[in-house]
Amino acid sequence: MLLRDCAEQTARRILRSMAEPIEVGGVAVRAGASIGIACAEERDDVRTLLHDADMAMYASKHQGKGTWNRYRDGMALSDSG
Protein backbone atom coordinates (compact mmCIF):
# COMPACT_ATOMS: atom_id res chain seq x y z
CA MET A 1 0.00 0.00 0.00
CA LEU A 2 1.36 3.38 -0.99
CA LEU A 3 0.59 6.78 0.38
CA ARG A 4 -1.22 9.08 -2.02
CA ASP A 5 1.76 11.40 -2.31
CA CYS A 6 4.18 8.73 -3.47
CA ALA A 7 1.94 6.60 -5.74
CA GLU A 8 2.56 8.66 -8.88
CA GLN A 9 6.29 8.88 -8.17
CA THR A 10 6.42 5.10 -7.65
CA ALA A 11 4.53 4.46 -10.91
CA ARG A 12 6.98 6.65 -12.81
CA ARG A 13 9.95 4.89 -11.18
CA ILE A 14 8.57 1.44 -12.09
CA LEU A 15 7.94 2.45 -15.70
CA ARG A 16 11.38 4.06 -15.99
CA SER A 17 13.12 0.94 -14.69
CA MET A 18 11.12 -1.34 -17.00
CA ALA A 19 12.13 0.74 -20.03
CA GLU A 20 15.71 -0.49 -19.65
CA PRO A 21 16.32 -3.72 -21.58
CA ILE A 22 17.67 -6.75 -19.75
CA GLU A 23 19.74 -9.50 -21.29
CA VAL A 24 18.18 -12.95 -21.47
CA GLY A 25 20.21 -15.64 -23.19
CA GLY A 26 22.31 -13.06 -24.99
CA VAL A 27 19.26 -11.17 -26.28
CA ALA A 28 18.17 -7.74 -25.08
CA VAL A 29 14.57 -7.98 -23.90
CA ARG A 30 12.21 -5.14 -22.95
CA ALA A 31 9.06 -5.38 -20.88
CA GLY A 32 6.17 -2.96 -20.88
CA ALA A 33 3.63 -2.11 -18.24
CA SER A 34 0.37 -0.29 -17.74
CA ILE A 35 -0.25 0.87 -14.19
CA GLY A 36 -3.53 1.73 -12.46
CA ILE A 37 -3.55 3.70 -9.22
CA ALA A 38 -6.47 3.85 -6.80
CA CYS A 39 -6.56 5.55 -3.42
CA ALA A 40 -8.77 4.16 -0.70
CA GLU A 41 -11.39 6.36 0.87
CA GLU A 42 -12.71 5.62 4.34
CA ARG A 43 -15.83 3.97 2.94
CA ASP A 44 -13.98 1.69 0.48
CA ASP A 45 -13.47 -2.02 0.95
CA VAL A 46 -10.77 -4.13 -0.70
CA ARG A 47 -13.05 -5.15 -3.57
CA THR A 48 -13.86 -1.52 -4.42
CA LEU A 49 -10.20 -0.51 -4.24
CA LEU A 50 -9.14 -3.34 -6.59
CA HIS A 51 -11.97 -2.50 -8.99
CA ASP A 52 -10.92 1.15 -9.10
CA ALA A 53 -7.27 0.20 -9.68
CA ASP A 54 -8.36 -2.14 -12.51
CA MET A 55 -10.36 0.65 -14.15
CA ALA A 56 -7.34 2.95 -14.03
CA MET A 57 -5.09 0.16 -15.37
CA TYR A 58 -7.39 -0.47 -18.34
CA ALA A 59 -7.36 3.26 -19.10
CA SER A 60 -3.55 3.02 -19.14
CA LYS A 61 -3.65 -0.02 -21.43
CA HIS A 62 -5.87 1.93 -23.81
CA GLN A 63 -3.25 4.70 -23.94
CA GLY A 64 -0.44 2.25 -24.63
CA LYS A 65 2.35 0.56 -22.71
CA GLY A 66 4.48 2.65 -20.43
CA THR A 67 1.63 4.71 -18.99
CA TRP A 68 -0.16 5.09 -15.67
CA ASN A 69 -3.51 6.51 -14.60
CA ARG A 70 -5.06 7.35 -11.28
CA TYR A 71 -8.69 6.32 -10.78
CA ARG A 72 -11.17 9.22 -11.06
CA ASP A 73 -14.72 9.18 -9.75
CA GLY A 74 -17.02 8.09 -12.53
CA MET A 75 -14.28 6.35 -14.51
CA ALA A 76 -15.96 3.53 -16.41
CA LEU A 77 -14.83 0.72 -18.67
CA SER A 78 -16.02 2.76 -21.66
CA ASP A 79 -13.46 5.46 -20.65
CA SER A 80 -10.69 2.92 -21.07
CA GLY A 81 -11.60 1.56 -24.44
C-alpha positions, -999 to +999 in steps of 0.1 A: +000+000+000+014+034-010+006+068+004-012+091-020+018+114-023+042+087-035+019+066-057+026+087-089+063+089-082+064+051-076+045+045-109+070+066-128+100+049-112+086+014-121+079+025-157+114+041-160+131+009-147+111-013-170+121+007-200+157-005-197+163-037-216+177-067-198+197-095-213+182-130-215+202-156-232+223-131-250+193-112-263+182-077-251+146-080-239+122-051-230+091-054-209+062-030-209+036-021-182+004-003-177-003+009-142-035+017-125-035+037-092-065+038-068-066+055-034-088+042-007-114+064+009-127+056+043-158+040+029-140+017+005-135-020+009-108-041-007-130-052-036-139-015-044-102-005-042-091-033-066-120-025-090-109+011-091-073+002-097-084-021-125-104+007-141-073+029-140-051+002-154-074-005-183-074+033-191-035+030-191-037+000-214-059+019-238-032+047-239-004+022-246+024+006-227+045+026-204+016+047-190-002+051-157-035+065-146-051+074-113-087+063-108-112+092-111-147+092-098-170+081-125-143+063-145-160+035-164-148+007-187-160+028-217-135+055-206-107+029-211-116+016-244 
